[in-house]
């Protein structure tokens, strides 16, 4: 449980760096009182509303036979009915989440600007960015084909994961542009805080879906992602400039997303994946790119 919570915390921090950087630019235009409000009271909505309610709502949605309390405590329950319900519904959730994370990684690999952490590998895909949509379409078709043979609802979950990616990607693109424009507009601090909270909810979907690669336990997701969100808020207010110097952390976040997506899909299709695999993979991948960033930083001094 401790390993899972630590893995969730690290994953939430690293996957939220981009949002933290933009948030820092916006709150630099606010008054000190508004900044404190964003850190304290804004954190409550970020943790409880998004990192708490969203995982619980997803678990309940794929396990409609469970009540709200059972959906919250399902993984800790000794009731055979509850355990059976979770086991039957897990592949649906894992296939959807796995496709979402895999598409998220591939979009970054093919189309997004980046510091090349693995130059030969990443430059090849950037040069062939036009193949992103063909690639994800073929992957979805293959996953759905095999899922239909095992469980038609798994196939539906995979399609939902694909739809969720393209819907949230559109929202995130608009949100990023709107958030950058906040620094150029003369808006009240309250308006900026409300807008930042809405955008934070949009960006947090990646972290919430990725969390299911670690565990299906809502309390553990709430604890791990909540701690990560707290650290991100502190970085946003005080240390984001230092974090920006570690240029390959984004690469670490995206490659960990790749591993988590693959783990979720393997788990959905019944392959045995030990519980420690997700947090250990996250630590190793992010640790590698952190050290790579630190080495580059030392060379630049």
Steps between C-alpha positions, in 0.01 A plus 500: 500500500784740582670421167173563314438833675857616435474397135170686462649808665808507273290434188257782589785745558689425179192481276380839631822696441381665177182619667695624802729709277208674329320545832810665645503754217135585567521531879806722465251765385284458815508671836666309792161435664364339183811284470451368856133431425598303188749294700273423799134506401561421135684188609187371674302503177794359303540206739152422625292584194727367225748253653237365741160511330611417145665162580205410720253594224692291245511194727128537569420548129670174397357321807136619503398205719704650784366776718690825552659378824602164353652673195716701738618206711475221239865395501504473880172307522484135603154457342528236221233681294695825510829331406335314212341821372833685504679213326239488223500876446877556527585396140251755364659781698856384432448470123355853484769649720775313317390628160471855637855497639646330192343762270623775733858375471482454122363850449794640695746276314373585150367855519605701805807719543754349736857490622640185344585271790550201268602692187512232228180335612297818556623689193393211277140524620493881486608485134214258435239685707244471221466132587363563851133462407562192287699342783242554773219388267676170428581446869135561596377262228737223618410547868126498423537188281663297777277650772183395314617138519550527876236744622295739280487751786880517494478607138246765598735616778785535248281711270397716798868547588570615144204739506608636840848572364382701199234687701736597782781579254280761333409651836865502609617677186241773544574517873873545443443788259244659730725463804793665323275787396404562864833672556416746223149588616399732780277258690425493871693259720178310574436447129854371451472259794170357377642455152811330636288258703299400193817447300656300784200266491551449126871427531451266798313239293835357380613447859169351613482244217870419538439434869295191416819336373621513861181399682120488479475623860337845510643588846856422385452699177361788703795491740776462238362748247403740777853509639631550148257787440617664823864484386407637158324798660806572710721480191261729314533771762867483590733269309371457147797681346736242653283215372500643146879458492458121500404488134453124462244454780222528243659211310502299822130571553409392147706180500352406837156559343599257223597232752183555705282479189662174392467357852129588507438333164693187597307482827170547314576200275580279797880506502645490848659831599634524858369789708847648539556525123330838449668694783841344435479577126399858584792546741755355255383695194461833676823445692690440177377821337551696821865394510532576129361849563732552796803395294409752229448769764844435646660522156337838439639651821 
